Amino acid sequence: MIQQLDRYRTPPDWHPGAPLLVQLLWFSLGAPLLAARWLPGFTWRVLLLRLFGARIGSDCRVKPGLRVKFPWRLVVGQACWLAEDAWLDNLAPITIGDRVCISQGAYLCTGNHDFRSPGFDLRLGPITVGSEAWIAARAVLAPGTRIGPGAVVALGAVVSGAVPAGAIVRGNPALVVGQR
């Protein structure tokens, strides 16, 4: 057998990072409210994320449809845009600099599985997005990715590793195609 998913266990040193009651409140109330498309406005969404432990700077815009796994593992700088349908799947920390745009449907994935392990062991890696970067629509950032300041990750690009400051990357796997 290549995959023995019944052998999967959460790593013994990993914890969701918040007490069970906070997790229950987030998943039953906070996350559905954050993602709600029928409730207009972004200021209250920022306050909701802060209430659950996210550190978010001033002048940020959080759009309906945003998904955040664990707000207590999220740091967002000043004047950022977090767009519709973006998914911050932060089993490990996500840190976003100032004046960053995370566009529609972008997926920031901090946890994945080791496909070489029969037990599908969990592999985690924080994601860092430097100030003034743009993560375009439907882009994917893999665990451990570091986006340099001012970089652009183009539409639908898949990034794993580091993107230099000011670089423009596109494709799967993402390759540098220019400078900003």
Summary of the structure (lengths in Angstrom):
residues: 180
radius of gyration: 16.5
end to end distance: 47.6
largest distance: 51.9
contacts: 583
relative contact order: 0.12
helix: 17%
strand: 29%
